[in-house]
Amino acid sequence: MLEKMKEIIADQLGVSEDEVTLEASFKEDLDADSLDLFELVMALEEEYDVEIPSDDLAELNTVGDVINYLKDKGVED
């Protein structure tokens, strides 16, 4: 899942895939603003056919947080 996630995040945020690690913070490490994060969530929802409620977004600070969240929702690699 991390490899596909790297592609999506790098594309959405305009960063190198090398910068996208499990520990990478969207705001601090990847310089994402709220609009970037909104567009990223939309791309992830489309790719993984899952709905991510806005109430849950506050918990999703790193790439690893998103992967764990998706796995908890039953999304497979």
C-alpha positions in Angstrom: 0.0 0.0 0.0 2.9 2.4 0.7 4.1 2.3 -2.9 0.8 3.3 -4.3 0.3 5.8 -1.5 3.7 7.4 -2.4 2.5 7.8 -6.0 -0.8 9.5 -5.1 0.7 11.8 -2.4 3.7 12.8 -4.6 1.3 13.6 -7.5 -1.2 15.5 -5.3 1.4 17.5 -3.3 4.0 18.0 -6.0 6.8 16.3 -3.9 9.3 13.6 -4.7 8.2 10.0 -3.8 11.4 9.8 -1.8 10.0 12.4 0.6 6.9 10.3 1.3 7.8 8.1 4.2 5.6 6.5 6.9 6.8 9.1 9.3 6.4 12.1 7.0 4.0 14.8 8.3 1.7 16.2 5.7 2.0 19.8 7.0 5.6 19.9 8.4 7.5 17.6 6.0 5.4 17.7 2.8 4.3 21.4 3.1 0.6 20.6 2.5 -2.0 23.2 3.3 -5.7 22.5 3.9 -6.6 22.7 0.3 -3.8 20.2 -0.6 -5.1 17.8 2.1 -8.7 18.1 0.9 -7.6 17.2 -2.6 -5.5 14.4 -1.3 -8.4 12.9 0.7 -10.6 13.1 -2.4 -7.9 11.2 -4.4 -7.5 8.6 -1.7 -11.3 8.1 -1.4 -11.5 7.5 -5.2 -8.5 5.2 -5.3 -9.4 3.1 -2.4 -13.3 3.4 -2.7 -13.6 4.5 0.9 -15.2 7.6 2.6 -13.0 9.5 5.0 -15.3 11.7 7.2 -13.9 15.2 7.9 -14.1 14.5 11.6 -11.4 11.8 11.1 -9.0 14.1 9.3 -7.6 15.7 12.5 -6.1 12.3 13.4 -4.4 11.8 10.0 -1.1 13.8 10.4 1.4 11.4 8.8 1.5 9.0 5.8 1.6 6.1 8.3 -1.6 7.5 10.0 -3.4 7.3 6.7 -2.2 3.8 5.9 -3.3 2.6 9.3 -6.6 4.3 9.0 -7.3 2.7 5.6 -6.3 -0.7 6.9 -8.6 -0.3 9.9 -11.4 0.5 7.4 -10.7 -2.8 5.7 -8.9 -1.5 2.7 -6.5 -4.1 1.3 -3.1 -3.5 -0.3 
